[in-house]
Amino acid sequence: MKAFLYKVLIFTLLLVVFNYFYLILVKSTDWGFKKRIESISFGNPAFDVLIIGNSLALDGIDAGYMSEVGHNTYNLAIGGASVRTSYVQLKEYLEMYDYTPEIVILGLGSYTGTFSSATIHPVVEFTSKEHSFGPGDIPVVKFKWMFKEMLKKILSKHHRDAFLVNGQLRFNKQMPDDTRIVPGLKLPVEKYTRNKTIHDIIALCNHYNITLYIVEMPGYKFVRHQVPVENLVLDPVNKNGYFLDYNTVSFGTTFNDQTDWVGNSHLNVDGARKFTRVLIQDIFQ
């Protein structure tokens, strides 16, 4: 019996040590974890613009450039984040810090699957002050997909060379867009207008007197629609939730199909700079 208990104790200790070092490794190598820790550890931030959303916004909106031209900006977007995660991040930020941003940009793509999910991103959930830890929070279980990302950083120079600037992930990798335009494709605008969480974000911004811009991010040719959605305001009563549509065939000519993409409808550093210039002009001018 004593030998059995001794083996159980040794196994438990090894499991704890392994998970401890795995968590350290994840926190030091994963971009989402790095920026998450940074965003909840600001001393007294004074960002005028916050960006929320999924990986399309993480890669595609250049917060550093926006700051350079006079709009102090931080990109809170996390790869794989659901709309509910973006709401949680924004609410947490506004409750945590005294300085209230003037503008929030929610960057999404109707061609992704993050709209209907009510799941909170594991990194955000794990680091939330209100989170109650349980067996499911064991690092090797909760963050098991990150092991694949760590391998990419080891094997891929482009992943090793990627870096964060004001929360934006900058990729120099170039992957051509070899897809084709789909004739007659329409934007499923109801994904935005009928999404409860998006309206929760609008209500949160109304409460803090923040102007919200909801951006349909540009994507590869095969997801672009023909007719732009113009002059759509999701909360016309309070005049907030301005919808900006950049995933159109006509706007797609802004980009070089061979050099401005990192893959899978994600902009690289050059494409993001081109897009952000237009975004700044539309929002501020």
Phi, psi and omega in degrees: 000317180296321179297321179296313179298323179296317179295320178297317180297314180297316179299316180298316180297317179296321179295317179297314181297316180299315180293325179298312182286329175295319178296318177300317180296317179297313181297330183269346184243335184276129182296317181298319180293318180301310183287330176297313178298319179297316186290337178260009182237011178298141177288298181212074185292151180226053180278130178277335182229133173242140177248130176233163180139200183257201186295336177299319177282325179303314180275325197266349180245116188274091182294328178296317179293319178301321178292321181299326183265013170109006180239092186301115194227145172227140182258107180272353187300143181232137178300130180084005182288135173281168176297324177298321177299318179299320177298314180299316180299313182295314180300315179298315180298313183293328178281335185277324188243150184282323184283123183261127178294156178276329186225140170238134178246120177259108183259119183221174173224125181296344181273005176255172184254026186265002185283311189277344184289135176259006182286138175271135180305133184306322180294318179292316179297314184297326185261004179286140180295333184269000185284133175261117186284145178215187181302330181289352182267006175301123188309317183291343177268310185292325184243034185295328181292339182290341178298322177296319179295323178296322177296322178299319180293330179286318187269333185252121178297323180297321178289322178294326184274349178293147183209163182260137173226115183052035177089346178277137177270118183259117177250130175269350181302143177238124177229115185300147173269102182259014180279176182236151176297136175263111183301137174078008181293136181242150175287125176283075189298338179295339175300329178271311188291332184256005183276117183298319183293324176298320177290331173296320178295319177299314180298320178296317179293321176300318181299322182262009179058046180251137175276127182252129172248128180253119191247123167279109186289146177294148180221185178302162186303322187287352177250000182280142179257162189280316188255119180296146173269118186241151173057036178264125176238119186286338175233078183294334180295312180265004180052061179210162184081053181286126183264126179242123187253111180244007182259058183241161178299318182292318181290335180299339178291351176297331189255153171271116185300337184268335191234351189257007185238148176259349179127147173054047177068018178255133181279142172273189187299323180288315178296321180296321179295319177298313181296317184295325176302315179293318180300316178300315181298316182291324183278317190259343183244000000 
